[in-house]
Amino acid sequence: MLHSIVSATIGKTGKKFISSITLLPTYLRVNNLETVTTEGQACLVSPLWDLLSRSWALLIIKELNSVEVVRFNELKKRMSGLTAATLSERLKDLEAEGIITRKIYPEIPPRVEYSLTQDGKELSAIICQLDRWARNRANLQSKPAQTPNQLG
């Protein structure tokens, strides 16, 4: 579907100028998330980036990476300041995207355990690399710039 933006401007002489811009498709739905596209190509990182930018998502992945399996209350205790409602919502989001798995045991009281999927483990490794890159970059930027005389 093509989209057009039409705007009308009245100049100083009273003449009406009409300009029209036709846009290529700008959005595509992937996994029920709107994804920005470039020249008709889906940017598959956008929905994931949207998910990871939600509050607590990265920290939940980090915590799940540090243990094999964790129960809801144990995960909540590990993350001070996180409400049960937010944790529940974020776990549902991560599960829907295939980042984590939720296993329910038919016991009384019910036992539910969470763990990273293979995709989640791969994503966690990428996040760790991004963290290292950011730390290295911050260290480089915090050092004072060298003058030409200091360079040798």
C-alpha positions as CSV (number, residue, x, y, z in Angstrom):
1,M,0.0,0.0,0.0
2,L,1.4,3.4,-0.9
3,H,0.8,6.4,1.3
4,S,0.7,10.0,0.1
5,I,1.1,13.2,2.1
6,V,-0.6,16.2,0.7
7,S,-0.1,19.7,2.0
8,A,-1.4,23.0,0.9
9,T,0.3,26.2,1.5
10,I,-1.0,29.7,0.7
11,G,1.9,32.0,-0.3
12,K,2.2,35.8,0.2
13,T,0.6,36.5,-3.1
14,G,-2.5,34.5,-2.1
15,K,-1.7,31.6,-4.5
16,K,-2.2,28.1,-3.2
17,F,0.7,25.7,-3.6
18,I,0.0,22.0,-3.3
19,S,2.8,19.6,-2.7
20,S,2.4,15.9,-2.6
21,I,4.9,13.2,-1.4
22,T,4.3,9.6,-2.2
23,L,5.8,7.2,0.3
24,L,6.7,3.6,-0.2
25,P,5.3,1.1,2.4
26,T,6.7,2.2,5.7
27,Y,5.4,-0.5,8.0
28,L,5.2,-4.2,8.0
29,R,3.6,-6.4,10.7
30,V,5.9,-9.2,12.0
31,N,4.8,-11.3,15.0
32,N,2.0,-8.8,15.6
33,L,4.5,-5.9,16.0
34,E,4.8,-3.0,13.6
35,T,8.2,-3.1,11.9
36,V,9.8,-0.1,10.2
37,T,10.9,-1.0,6.7
38,T,13.5,0.5,4.3
39,E,12.8,0.3,0.6
40,G,10.3,-2.5,1.2
41,Q,12.6,-4.6,3.3
42,A,11.6,-5.6,6.8
43,C,13.8,-4.4,9.6
44,L,13.6,-7.5,11.8
45,V,15.5,-5.9,14.6
46,S,12.9,-3.3,15.3
47,P,10.4,-5.5,17.1
48,L,13.1,-7.1,19.2
49,W,14.6,-3.7,20.0
50,D,11.1,-2.6,21.1
51,L,10.8,-5.6,23.4
52,L,14.3,-5.2,24.8
53,S,13.8,-1.5,25.5
54,R,10.8,-2.2,27.8
55,S,11.5,-1.8,31.5
56,W,13.3,-4.6,33.1
57,A,13.6,-6.8,30.0
58,L,17.4,-6.8,29.7
59,L,17.8,-7.3,33.4
60,I,15.4,-10.3,33.4
61,I,17.4,-11.8,30.5
62,K,20.6,-11.2,32.4
63,E,19.2,-12.9,35.5
64,L,17.9,-15.9,33.6
65,N,21.3,-16.2,31.9
66,S,23.0,-16.6,35.3
67,V,20.8,-19.6,36.3
68,E,19.5,-22.7,34.5
69,V,16.0,-22.5,35.7
70,V,14.3,-20.1,38.1
71,R,10.8,-19.8,39.7
72,F,8.8,-16.6,39.6
73,N,9.2,-15.6,43.2
74,E,12.9,-16.4,43.2
75,L,13.4,-14.2,40.1
76,K,11.4,-11.4,41.8
77,K,13.6,-11.6,44.9
78,R,16.7,-11.4,42.8
79,M,15.5,-8.1,41.2
80,S,14.8,-5.6,43.9
81,G,12.3,-2.9,42.9
82,L,10.6,-5.0,40.3
83,T,6.9,-5.4,40.9
84,A,5.1,-8.7,40.4
85,A,2.8,-7.2,37.8
86,T,5.8,-5.9,35.7
87,L,7.7,-9.1,36.0
88,S,4.6,-11.1,34.9
89,E,4.0,-8.8,32.0
90,R,7.7,-8.9,30.9
91,L,7.9,-12.7,31.2
92,K,4.8,-13.0,29.0
93,D,6.4,-10.6,26.4
94,L,9.7,-12.6,26.4
95,E,7.9,-15.9,26.1
96,A,5.7,-14.7,23.2
97,E,8.9,-13.8,21.3
98,G,10.5,-17.1,22.0
99,I,13.3,-15.7,24.3
100,I,12.3,-17.6,27.4
101,T,10.3,-20.8,28.1
102,R,7.8,-21.3,30.8
103,K,7.3,-24.8,32.2
104,I,4.2,-25.5,34.4
105,Y,4.2,-28.5,36.7
106,P,0.8,-30.0,37.6
107,E,1.3,-29.7,41.4
108,I,-0.5,-28.1,44.3
109,P,0.5,-25.3,44.7
110,P,1.4,-25.0,41.0
111,R,5.1,-24.7,40.2
112,V,6.2,-22.6,37.3
113,E,9.8,-22.4,36.1
114,Y,11.4,-20.0,33.6
115,S,14.5,-20.5,31.5
116,L,16.1,-19.1,28.4
117,T,15.5,-20.8,25.1
118,Q,18.4,-21.4,22.7
119,D,17.4,-18.1,21.0
120,G,17.5,-16.4,24.4
121,K,20.9,-17.8,25.2
122,E,22.2,-16.5,21.8
123,L,20.6,-13.1,22.4
124,S,22.2,-13.0,25.9
125,A,25.6,-13.6,24.4
126,I,25.0,-10.7,22.0
127,I,23.8,-8.5,24.8
128,C,27.0,-9.3,26.8
129,Q,29.1,-8.4,23.7
130,L,27.2,-5.1,23.4
131,D,27.8,-4.4,27.1
132,R,31.6,-5.0,26.7
133,W,31.6,-2.7,23.7
134,A,29.8,0.0,25.6
135,R,32.1,-0.3,28.6
136,N,35.2,-0.1,26.3
137,R,33.7,2.9,24.5
138,A,33.0,4.7,27.8
139,N,36.5,4.0,29.0
140,L,38.0,5.4,25.9
141,Q,35.8,8.5,26.0
142,S,36.6,9.2,29.7
143,K,40.4,9.4,29.0
144,P,41.7,12.8,28.2
145,A,42.6,13.4,24.6
146,Q,46.3,13.3,23.8
147,T,48.1,16.3,22.3
148,P,50.4,15.8,19.3
149,N,53.4,16.1,21.6
150,Q,52.1,13.2,23.8
151,L,51.6,11.0,20.8
152,G,55.3,10.7,20.2
